[in-house]
Amino acid sequence: MTVVHIRNVDIVTLDAAGTIVPGGTVVVRDGQIAYVGPGHPDMSLAPDQAADEVVDGRGRALLPGFFNGHCHSPMTFERGWAEDLPFDRWLNEKMWVAESALTPDDVEWGARLAACEMIRGGIVGFNDHYFHMDRVAAVARESGMRAALAWCVFGIGAQSEVGPGFEGTLEWIAALNEHGESQGRIRAVLGPHSPYVCPPEFLRRVAEVAHERGLGVHLHVAESEEQVAQSLARHGRRPVQHVDALGLLDAPGGCVVAHGLALDADDTAVLATRGVHVAHCPITYMKLAMPFPPLAARLDAGVRVCLGTDGPASNSDLDMFAVMRQTVLMEKYQTRDPARLAGDMPLRMATRNGAAALGFLRSGSIEVGAAADLILVNLDAPHMRPRHDLVANLVHAAKAADVTDVMVDGRWLMRGRTLCTLDEERILYEAERRALDMVRRGQHQLRTYRS
């Protein structure tokens, strides 16, 4: 059992009261937080908290690490390869062509590159929806990060699947969740792509399995008004109500809906009632010129909103500071209300809400008994001065590069900007070489998106 003291640090707890402890101490013992408060704990009263390692946090803020609520981490391989295109052409002409050449090794190295980037930016957990997720699970174990992993399936024929198909993914899920492969940091959930690709009978089967096995579901829903019109024409229901009728939204392991950009009041009420987590990825929407409404109606109705980067093929990076800031600025601008998303609410969306969406309910705050998933942020950079309001600086001024140290489950993943668990130099070399080769090999369109 290792005990770490982080002392003389400004602690942003994100507890229920929004407590901030200037110049305080956090004690980490056996992967969880054992003390939070001013000064140093009284060692005579707590001999099991004697420090094996002492970290001087002067000039740093300590806060919970970020949880990326929706991403496609191996799509680092397509970063910058499909630029300046509308969504349908981006998907049909670029993404689904490149993926025709995708190999398990490509997925693994793309995920390793993503893990380097995410750790450097203070992301401690990610909600991934892609292919060959056995390889992404291996990367999560290697990196030390937390992850909720959905192996994307389409249900439209073996020729369109990337991997073993639905039944094969169920075997992988069972191995990960039921047979001790997860190490407590990795969860596997069901990953149907979307109601605009997956047939209703397939989605119904997914829902049945979710309820039989107590699994979660992660899928894309209602990304455009065109998809709404398509759903009404095909199924007589809007996308949210279509997947709800099929039993997906009340999956016992939780449901994460990516995007949800085209919602009416009834859709919003359904999402709130079912306790669905909606992952908001504003940088992708802006880059692909996808209209999206303010979050106000969803938040006011009680919908659980978390933040995500989406994939690096559309967002271009995996920077949760950028996502958080863009979310706040767009919300204020769209509502014409500068008081929207005030105070530490954006930080909560990027930490606590994301942790809940991934199913890590002990993460996302700095409290005794919480998981020690923590980041240190440099406050001595010029853009972080003066310190009128620490939370405001973290939301509106901090950058991914300001993160100096990252801890997950009491283990350091980065110390002093040096990665501790991944061979970054080799990853950079392999990822560059393999990504260029993959897009050269892509020859045909695996499937077709029609709005």
Secondary structure as UniProt FT lines:
FT   STRAND          3..12
FT   TURN            16..17
FT   STRAND          20..29
FT   TURN            30..31
FT   STRAND          32..38
FT   TURN            43..45
FT   HELIX           47..49
FT   STRAND          53..56
FT   TURN            58..59
FT   STRAND          60..64
FT   STRAND          66..71
FT   HELIX           73..78
FT   TURN            79..81
FT   HELIX           87..89
FT   HELIX           90..95
FT   HELIX           96..98
FT   HELIX           99..101
FT   HELIX           104..120
FT   TURN            121..122
FT   STRAND          123..130
FT   HELIX           133..143
FT   STRAND          146..153
FT   HELIX           158..160
FT   HELIX           165..178
FT   TURN            183..185
FT   STRAND          186..192
FT   TURN            195..197
FT   HELIX           200..213
FT   STRAND          217..221
FT   HELIX           225..235
FT   HELIX           239..245
FT   TURN            246..247
FT   TURN            249..250
FT   TURN            252..253
FT   STRAND          255..259
FT   HELIX           265..274
FT   STRAND          277..280
FT   HELIX           282..287
FT   TURN            288..289
FT   HELIX           296..301
FT   STRAND          304..307
FT   TURN            312..315
FT   HELIX           320..335
FT   TURN            338..341
FT   TURN            343..344
FT   HELIX           345..350
FT   HELIX           352..358
FT   TURN            361..362
FT   TURN            368..369
FT   STRAND          374..378
FT   HELIX           382..384
FT   HELIX           390..396
FT   HELIX           400..402
FT   STRAND          403..408
FT   TURN            409..410
FT   STRAND          411..415
FT   TURN            416..417
FT   STRAND          418..419
FT   HELIX           424..441
//
